[in-house]
Amino acid sequence: MNKPIAVMDLGTNTFHLLIAENNPDDPKELLHLYEPVRLGKGGINKGIIQPDAFERGINTMQKFRDNMDRFNVGQVKAIATSALRSTSNGKDFIAKVKQQTGIQIEVIDGEREAGYIYRGVKASGCLSGDNSLIIDIGGGSVEFIICNDHGISWKQSFEIGAARLMERYHEVDPISAESVSELQGYLDQILVPLFEAAKDVHIQKLIGSSGAFETFAEVMELEKGHHFDLKAIKSMELNTEEFEELTARLISSSHDERAATKGIIPLRVDMIVVASLITRYVMDRLQIYQVAMSMYSLKEGVLAELLG
């Protein structure tokens, strides 16, 4: 029997550990831990990991090491994205993790990140022959991928993640109309490559990969009185009208109202506002009227490559 495989997705907000059976035909999940490390908190726009965030990250990596030992893991792949890409002490963090846990972290660029996200979303089964736009809203960066189940026609990563935009534009709560307007003006400038790439393409559907979209789906289902188990699904179609109603409500809500909403985890109580704004902005600009959510993203894409 092959030893289990471990994949780590070390993001700006959350560190994920996925341990799965080493079986290419059916890589059954043995463990999925996610820790709200908030590596970018207070420092992401200054290009530094703050000492308390640094400490949270190291402690989490030690916890991951203990769990990998418990499952007697063979192959290990630890992937780091925006926060460790763009901070001056990211290299120090990587060195300390290696020294304390033996885990070698690999920092990937936005292009590879988008490629892994595509593989993950494809494995969830929610792509078809029609063109879709995958959006993956992380804490540090956002990836956009124009694609279908045959392949990618365009992809790019932008350093406009929810943690970065929240620090810049969401200083008062509820977010002010002026801040919303400034944020949209900023997106007008920064997302020109996306608009150019989408100009001559009919995009049928927007697919949000995990993160904020898990929250959108969960809140929508719970408000309808449905039982909702994220682990039981790989992807789901969202009702566009309900989605637009929910995101409008989140954008105009206060912190306390969001915190009291069933289905919003503490990590996302504030970031869900800018995530809603980015998503609605892109849907409006590109006139996309269908929305779906993929539970699979980067870590499942990495797993698919390892088992490939």
PLY file of the C-alpha trace (Angstrom):
ply
format ascii 1.0
element vertex 308
property float x
property float y
property float z
element edge 307
property int vertex1
property int vertex2
end_header
0.00 0.00 0.00
1.39 3.41 -1.02
1.83 5.93 1.77
-0.65 8.85 1.83
0.17 12.15 0.08
0.07 15.58 1.79
-0.61 18.87 0.00
-0.39 22.24 1.74
-1.85 25.47 0.36
-0.28 28.29 2.38
-2.32 31.37 1.57
-2.49 34.92 2.88
-5.52 34.21 5.10
-5.67 30.46 5.49
-3.25 27.53 5.61
-4.75 24.26 4.32
-3.44 20.73 4.83
-4.96 18.00 2.67
-3.90 14.39 3.28
-5.24 11.88 0.77
-4.75 8.25 -0.17
-2.14 7.73 -2.87
-4.62 6.33 -5.38
-4.83 8.06 -8.80
-8.28 6.57 -9.54
-9.88 7.59 -6.25
-7.73 9.88 -4.06
-9.89 9.61 -0.94
-9.45 12.47 1.56
-8.10 11.29 4.92
-7.78 14.72 6.54
-8.43 18.34 5.62
-7.33 20.96 8.15
-7.65 24.67 7.56
-6.26 27.23 9.94
-7.14 30.96 9.80
-3.48 32.02 10.12
-4.05 35.52 8.65
-0.42 35.75 7.59
-1.09 39.04 5.82
-2.86 40.76 8.73
-1.53 44.27 9.34
1.38 43.86 6.94
0.23 42.68 3.50
0.22 46.20 1.98
3.52 47.06 3.72
5.24 43.99 2.27
5.97 42.37 5.62
4.68 39.51 7.79
4.01 40.96 11.24
5.62 39.12 14.24
2.34 37.73 15.63
1.27 36.48 12.17
4.74 34.97 11.66
4.34 33.10 14.97
0.83 31.85 14.06
2.22 30.55 10.77
5.10 28.66 12.40
2.79 27.10 15.01
0.39 25.98 12.28
3.19 24.37 10.25
4.27 22.46 13.37
0.66 21.25 13.79
0.64 20.15 10.13
3.91 18.26 10.64
2.44 16.41 13.65
-0.61 15.38 11.61
1.52 14.21 8.67
3.54 12.05 11.07
0.29 10.66 12.50
-0.83 9.55 9.04
2.66 8.32 8.07
2.69 10.52 4.95
5.07 9.76 2.10
5.12 12.49 -0.56
4.70 16.11 0.61
4.09 19.29 -1.42
3.79 22.66 0.33
2.78 25.52 -1.98
2.93 29.18 -0.93
1.27 32.02 -2.80
0.80 35.79 -2.52
1.82 36.59 1.09
5.08 34.66 0.94
5.68 35.85 -2.65
5.44 39.53 -1.85
6.82 40.04 1.68
10.39 40.96 2.55
10.58 38.38 5.38
8.82 35.58 3.46
12.20 33.89 2.92
12.87 33.98 6.69
9.54 32.27 7.30
10.35 29.54 4.75
13.79 28.98 6.32
12.36 28.74 9.84
9.67 26.25 8.75
12.35 24.08 7.10
14.54 24.25 10.21
11.74 23.44 12.68
9.59 20.96 10.74
11.66 19.73 7.80
8.92 20.94 5.42
10.30 22.56 2.26
7.93 25.30 1.07
7.78 26.07 -2.65
6.72 29.62 -3.59
4.88 29.69 -6.91
4.07 32.63 -9.18
0.54 33.73 -10.08
0.64 31.96 -13.46
1.26 28.55 -11.87
-1.25 29.33 -9.14
-3.93 29.93 -11.78
-2.93 26.70 -13.57
-3.35 24.65 -10.39
-6.71 26.32 -9.66
-7.93 25.36 -13.15
-6.92 21.72 -12.56
-8.71 21.71 -9.22
-11.93 23.24 -10.60
-11.86 20.85 -13.57
-11.61 17.90 -11.14
-14.78 19.14 -9.40
-16.73 18.49 -12.60
-18.25 21.96 -13.01
-16.65 22.87 -16.35
-18.39 22.19 -19.67
-17.78 22.90 -23.36
-19.06 26.47 -22.84
-16.66 29.20 -21.74
-16.51 29.97 -18.04
-14.60 32.54 -16.01
-13.06 31.04 -12.88
-12.45 33.57 -10.12
-10.39 32.61 -7.07
-10.46 35.35 -4.43
-7.59 34.85 -2.01
-6.38 37.14 0.73
-3.40 38.39 -1.27
-4.24 37.78 -4.91
-7.18 37.07 -7.21
-6.85 34.67 -10.15
-9.03 34.94 -13.26
-9.12 32.07 -15.77
-11.13 32.04 -19.02
-11.56 28.39 -19.88
-13.75 25.38 -20.64
-13.31 21.67 -19.99
-10.90 21.44 -22.97
-8.40 23.93 -21.59
-7.45 27.49 -20.65
-7.69 30.32 -23.18
-6.36 33.03 -20.82
-5.28 33.32 -17.20
-3.76 35.98 -14.94
-3.18 36.61 -11.26
-3.64 40.11 -9.81
-2.38 41.23 -6.39
-5.83 42.50 -5.37
-6.82 39.93 -2.74
-9.49 40.53 -0.11
-6.99 41.28 2.70
-5.23 43.90 0.56
-8.43 45.62 -0.60
-10.02 45.48 2.86
-7.05 47.34 4.38
-7.22 49.98 1.63
-10.96 50.53 1.15
-12.98 49.01 3.99
-11.91 51.25 6.88
-15.39 52.22 8.06
-18.25 49.79 8.55
-20.62 49.48 6.75
-18.36 50.30 3.80
-19.11 53.83 2.49
-20.48 54.56 -0.99
-17.37 56.67 -1.58
-15.07 53.70 -0.78
-17.11 51.42 -3.06
-16.73 53.96 -5.87
-12.94 54.27 -5.24
-12.56 50.47 -5.21
-14.45 50.16 -8.50
-12.28 52.89 -10.02
-9.19 50.96 -8.93
-10.55 47.75 -10.49
-11.31 49.68 -13.72
-7.58 50.37 -14.04
-6.08 47.13 -12.74
-8.32 44.63 -14.55
-7.84 46.02 -18.09
-6.06 42.77 -19.19
-9.14 40.77 -18.14
-11.52 43.02 -20.09
-9.26 42.83 -23.16
-9.09 39.03 -22.96
-12.87 38.72 -22.53
-13.75 41.20 -25.29
-14.42 38.66 -28.04
-15.39 35.71 -25.83
-18.91 34.78 -24.79
-18.57 33.79 -21.12
-21.53 31.68 -20.04
-20.80 31.31 -16.36
-18.73 32.66 -13.46
-17.28 29.90 -11.25
-16.01 30.92 -7.83
-13.45 28.52 -6.46
-13.82 27.72 -2.73
-13.10 30.53 -0.22
-15.75 33.24 -0.22
-17.94 31.21 -2.57
-18.28 28.42 0.01
-19.63 31.11 2.34
-22.07 32.47 -0.27
-23.39 28.96 -0.95
-23.68 28.05 2.72
-25.52 31.25 3.72
-27.95 30.87 0.79
-28.74 27.24 1.67
-29.07 27.83 5.43
-31.42 30.78 4.84
-33.68 28.43 2.87
-33.68 26.06 5.85
-31.63 23.42 4.00
-29.03 21.23 5.68
-25.65 22.11 4.16
-22.55 19.92 4.29
-19.62 21.33 2.30
-17.80 17.99 2.40
-20.70 16.25 0.64
-20.41 18.31 -2.58
-17.76 19.07 -5.18
-19.58 21.92 -6.90
-23.00 23.55 -7.15
-24.94 25.97 -9.31
-26.11 29.10 -7.45
-29.41 30.88 -8.12
-28.29 34.19 -9.69
-31.13 36.28 -8.26
-30.55 34.94 -4.74
-26.81 35.46 -5.17
-27.25 39.09 -6.24
-29.66 39.73 -3.35
-27.25 38.20 -0.81
-24.15 40.06 -2.06
-26.05 43.39 -2.11
-27.12 42.75 1.48
-23.57 41.85 2.59
-22.12 44.99 0.96
-24.52 47.26 2.88
-24.35 45.30 6.17
-22.54 46.11 9.42
-19.88 43.92 11.02
-22.33 42.80 13.73
-25.00 41.85 11.18
-22.50 39.73 9.25
-21.11 38.14 12.42
-24.65 37.11 13.39
-25.31 35.52 9.98
-25.29 31.72 10.06
-22.73 30.30 7.64
-20.14 33.10 7.79
-17.00 31.92 9.58
-15.15 34.56 11.71
-12.26 34.80 9.19
-14.67 35.91 6.44
-16.97 38.24 8.41
-15.23 41.34 7.02
-13.47 40.04 3.90
-16.80 38.84 2.46
-17.66 42.50 1.72
-14.79 43.13 -0.73
-15.21 39.58 -2.10
-18.86 40.46 -2.86
-17.83 43.76 -4.46
-15.17 42.19 -6.73
-17.54 39.43 -7.85
-20.48 41.73 -8.57
-18.21 44.21 -10.37
-16.83 41.50 -12.70
-20.28 40.00 -13.39
-21.66 43.46 -14.26
-18.69 44.47 -16.43
-18.65 41.19 -18.39
-22.44 40.67 -18.33
-22.29 37.17 -16.84
-25.65 35.87 -15.62
-24.85 32.37 -14.30
-22.92 31.62 -11.10
-21.48 28.38 -9.72
-19.21 27.36 -6.86
-16.41 24.80 -6.95
-15.29 23.27 -3.66
-12.04 22.30 -5.36
-9.25 24.79 -6.00
-5.46 25.00 -5.76
-4.77 22.12 -3.35
-6.91 19.68 -5.35
-5.11 20.82 -8.52
-1.73 20.12 -6.89
-3.02 16.71 -5.73
-4.22 15.90 -9.27
-0.73 16.74 -10.61
1.02 14.60 -7.98
-1.22 11.63 -8.76
-1.19 12.35 -12.50
0 1
1 2
2 3
3 4
4 5
5 6
6 7
7 8
8 9
9 10
10 11
11 12
12 13
13 14
14 15
15 16
16 17
17 18
18 19
19 20
20 21
21 22
22 23
23 24
24 25
25 26
26 27
27 28
28 29
29 30
30 31
31 32
32 33
33 34
34 35
35 36
36 37
37 38
38 39
39 40
40 41
41 42
42 43
43 44
44 45
45 46
46 47
47 48
48 49
49 50
50 51
51 52
52 53
53 54
54 55
55 56
56 57
57 58
58 59
59 60
60 61
61 62
62 63
63 64
64 65
65 66
66 67
67 68
68 69
69 70
70 71
71 72
72 73
73 74
74 75
75 76
76 77
77 78
78 79
79 80
80 81
81 82
82 83
83 84
84 85
85 86
86 87
87 88
88 89
89 90
90 91
91 92
92 93
93 94
94 95
95 96
96 97
97 98
98 99
99 100
100 101
101 102
102 103
103 104
104 105
105 106
106 107
107 108
108 109
109 110
110 111
111 112
112 113
113 114
114 115
115 116
116 117
117 118
118 119
119 120
120 121
121 122
122 123
123 124
124 125
125 126
126 127
127 128
128 129
129 130
130 131
131 132
132 133
133 134
134 135
135 136
136 137
137 138
138 139
139 140
140 141
141 142
142 143
143 144
144 145
145 146
146 147
147 148
148 149
149 150
150 151
151 152
152 153
153 154
154 155
155 156
156 157
157 158
158 159
159 160
160 161
161 162
162 163
163 164
164 165
165 166
166 167
167 168
168 169
169 170
170 171
171 172
172 173
173 174
174 175
175 176
176 177
177 178
178 179
179 180
180 181
181 182
182 183
183 184
184 185
185 186
186 187
187 188
188 189
189 190
190 191
191 192
192 193
193 194
194 195
195 196
196 197
197 198
198 199
199 200
200 201
201 202
202 203
203 204
204 205
205 206
206 207
207 208
208 209
209 210
210 211
211 212
212 213
213 214
214 215
215 216
216 217
217 218
218 219
219 220
220 221
221 222
222 223
223 224
224 225
225 226
226 227
227 228
228 229
229 230
230 231
231 232
232 233
233 234
234 235
235 236
236 237
237 238
238 239
239 240
240 241
241 242
242 243
243 244
244 245
245 246
246 247
247 248
248 249
249 250
250 251
251 252
252 253
253 254
254 255
255 256
256 257
257 258
258 259
259 260
260 261
261 262
262 263
263 264
264 265
265 266
266 267
267 268
268 269
269 270
270 271
271 272
272 273
273 274
274 275
275 276
276 277
277 278
278 279
279 280
280 281
281 282
282 283
283 284
284 285
285 286
286 287
287 288
288 289
289 290
290 291
291 292
292 293
293 294
294 295
295 296
296 297
297 298
298 299
299 300
300 301
301 302
302 303
303 304
304 305
305 306
306 307
